[in-house]
Amino acid sequence: MPYRLLGPLEVCTAERWAAIGAPKWRALLAVLLLSPARMVPVGVLVDELWPDDPPQGARKLVSGYVSKLRRVIGDPTGQVLRTRPEGYLMTVQPAEVDIGRFEELAATGRAAMRQGRAGEAVALLTEAAGLWRGAALADVPTGPLVTAERARLEEMRLSTAELRAEAQLACGQYTEVIADLRSLTAQHRLREHLRALLVRALYAAGRRGEALAEYSDVRAVLATELGVAPGAELQGLHHRILAQDRHDQHDQGRLLAALEHLSQAMAICRELAGTDSPAIAASVLTRVAGDVGLEDHVLSRLRAVQ
């Protein structure tokens, strides 16, 4: 992978990474690397290098930049950066550029997730995330193609980060994913799926109050900045949390009542331990506990010790 674009543009020469000094050279090489093994017409290169007002002799200038780039990348004979009648091409494979490697890892991780291999997906998507060294094409002058590619890559980066978080949640890595999601949501406060993932992670980690606070925050942000309510994903998640809380409270109440009944039943059984009639104990227990299942359980225990 001798070319890196996921951050400042760098090329690997003599086993070390090096930057490209001149801005126009960086722009030219970036556009060629964004279309690996495909010819880029000279006219497209001119429009990218001078989007507003191309100078006289722009095509000749491009030819001069190509010659200089060949020396920089160690290709003096033009075997890698080739000339064609209508333009130029870089004879590199997608995997030789970090963008191609990132896309390959992201696609493989997505496939692993679809097939239920969440642990494998985490490993692949973590490797993909590690290829980023900052904003894509960070030091490349802005032209039409670079602008569009920058936006595409940033969206891919975010969607891959979301998928990685989902895989981590599936693996129970709640604590690990919360820190990453907090950083991402701070940068993308209006991205609802990211916010929903953070709510899920906080609740799964037992941090119910923080999960509900996160939902309240995104609801307020959406209302203030866009004048809209949270979408179906966030609202459904919020309702499920509240419903689960009500269910948990109900179960807790039943458990406390059962424990109280059991305590009373045990005291009664101790008093009746010498009786010959388990039925008498059962009758008393039914009046105290009102629980036939508990009555049957104690009856069986009484018979077992007689």
N, C-alpha and C positions, 0 to 999 in steps of 0.2 A: 504494500500500500504506500507508494512513493509520493502521493499527492494528498494534501489535507485542505479541506474547505470549511469544515465545521468549526469555525473560529477564524483567526487570521490565516490567509493563504500561505501555505508552506510547501516546499518540495524537499525530498530527501536526496541529498547528493553527498557522496563520499561517506555514507553511513551516518549522516547527521542532518537534522532538519534546518532549513534555511528559508528566510523570508525573501520576497521579491521586492527590490528597492523601488523601482519606478511605478507610480500608480497606473499608468496606461499599460504597462507590461502585465501588472496584476490583473487588470480588467480583461485584457486579451486572453491570458492563460485561463482565467476563471471561466469565461464563456466557452472556450474550447473544451475544458474539462467537464462542463455541465452537459456536454453532448459527446461523451466518449465514443470513439470509433465512428463518428458521424461527421460528414463534411459540413462546415459552417460557411455560408457564403460571405464573401468580402463585404457586401452591402450590409449584412446583419452586423458584422464586426464594426463597421464604420458607425452605424446608428448607435451601437452600444458604447463605443468609446467617445463619441461626440453627439449625444442625444439632442442637443439644441441647435448647434451651428457647426457642421463639419467644415474643416478648413479646406482650402484648395490643396489638391494632391493628397487627400486623406488615404486613398488606396496605397499610394507609395509609402506613406508613413506606416501603414499597417505592415507592409512587406519588411520595412526596416525593423519594426518591433519584433517580428517573427524571427529575423536573423539573430537579434540580440537574445531573445528567449531561448533559442536553441543552445546558445553558449551557456546560459545560466543553468539549464536543466541537463547539461552534459550530452547534447545531441547535435554535434557540429555538422553531421552529414545529413540531417533531416530524416532519420529513420523513424523517429517517434512523432515529431511535429512535421507532418507532411504537407507539401503544396499540391493543390489540385487546380485544374483550369479555372474553376469558379470560386475557389476558397481554400480553406485549410482544415486539417483534422488532426486530432491526437489519437494515435493508434494505441490506446490503452483500453483495458477491460474495466467494466464498472467496479469490480472488486479492488482495482488498483487505486481507486479514489475513495476517501473515507465516506463520502455520501453513499456510494454503491454498497460498501460494507454495512453501513448503518441500515440501509433499506433491506438488505438481505437478512440481517439479524432480526429486525422488527417483524418482517414477514414470517420468519421461522418461529419466532416467539408467539406471534398471533395464532399460528397454526397449532402450536403446542397447547395454547390456552383453550382453543376450540375443542381439542381432543382430550381435555381434562388433565393435562400434565402441567399443573400449575408450578411445581418446583422447577421444572425445566424451563418454563416460560420466564420465571424470575431470573434465572441465570442468563438466559439469552438477552433479555431486555435490559438487564443491568450492564452487560457488555456493550450493548448498543448505546446506552446513555453515557458510558465512559468515553466514547469517541468524541463527544462534544467538548470543546475547549473555550466556549463562549458563543456569541451570536454567529450564525452562519455567515460566511463571506464578510467577516467583520471589517477588514481593511480594504475591501474591493470597492472602487468608485461605483456609484449608483448609476445604472442604466436600466432600460426597460426589462431586459431578461434577468438581470441580477435582482432587481426589485421583486419580480414575480417569484423567482426561485427562493429568495430569502423568506418570503411569506409562506410558500409551500413547505419549506423545510421546518420552519418554526411550528407550523400546524402539525406536521408529522412528529416533531419532538414532543409536543404536548400530548397528542393522542397516544404515543408510545409510553409516555410517563403515566398516563391514566391506566393504560392496560397493565403496566408493571405494578401499579398500586392494587389493581383488582387481583392480580396473581398473588401478591403478597398477602392480601386479605384472605384469599382462598387457602393460603398456607398457614394462617394464624399469626402472621408477623405484624401484629397490630402496632406495637411500640415503634418498630423500625420505620413503618410507613408514615406514621403521624408527622415526624419531623420533616420528611420530604414534602408531604402534602401541605404543611403549614407554609413552607417556603414558596411553593408553587401558587397557592391560593393568595398569598400576599401580592404576588405579581400579576395574577389574573383573577381579580375579585369578582368579575362578572361571569366567569366560566362555571356554569352550574354543575356540570358533571364532576369537576374537580372538588367543588364545595361539598357535593353529596358524598363523594368518596371519603372526605375528611370526617363528615358526620358519622358515616358508617364505621370508620376506624376508631373514632373516639368512643362510640357506644359499645362496639365489640370489645374494647379494652377496659370496659367498666367505668368509663368517664362520662356518665349520663349527663351530668350538668353541663359539661363542656360541649357535648354533642348538641344539646338543645340551644346553648348559647351561640354555637356556630350557625345553627339554622336561623335563629333570630337575627344574627348579623347579616347573613346573605339576604334574608327577606327585606331588611331595612335598606341594604345597598341597592337591591333591585328596584325597590319602590322609589328611592330618592333619585337615583341616576337614570333609570329607564321608565319609571312609572308603571311597572308591571309586578305581578306576583310571581313567586317561584313556580317553576314548571312542574309537570306531573311527577318527575323522578323525586325531586326534593319534597314535594308535598306528600307523596306516598310514603316516603321514608319517615317523615315527621309523624304521620298518622300511625305507622307501624310501631314506632318507638312509644308513643303514648298508649297505644292499645296493649303493647307488651307490658308496660308499667302497670296498667290497670289489672292485667291478668296476674302479674307477679304479686301485686298487693292482695288480690283475692286469694291466691294460693297461700300467701303468708298468713292471712287471717284464718283460713281453714286449718293450717298447720298449728297455729297457736291454740285454736279451739281443741284440736285433736290431742295436743299435748296436755291441756288442762283436764280433758276427759280421762286420759290415760292415767294422770296423776291420781285423780279421784278413784278410778277403778282399781288401781294398785292398792290404795289404802283400804278399800272395801274388801278386796281379796285377802289382804293380810288379816282382817278381822274375821273373815269367814274361812280361814285356812283349816280350821278343825271341823267344819261341817261335813255331814255325809251327803249333802244335796248340792251339787253344782248348779242345779236349776234355780235354787234360791239366790245364789250369787249372781247368776245371769239375770234374774228378775230385777234385782237391785241395780245392777249395772245398766240395764236398759232404761230404768227410770232416771238414773243420774246422767248417763251419757247420751241416750237416745240414738245410739249407733249400733245397728244390728251386726255390722261387720266386726266392730270392736268386741261386741258381746260374744260372737262365735269364737273369736280369737282367744278371749280369756277363758271361755268354757273349755276349749281344747287344751289350754295350758293347765287348767284345774284337773281335768281328767288325767292328764299326763303324769301329774304328781301324786295322784291317789293310788 
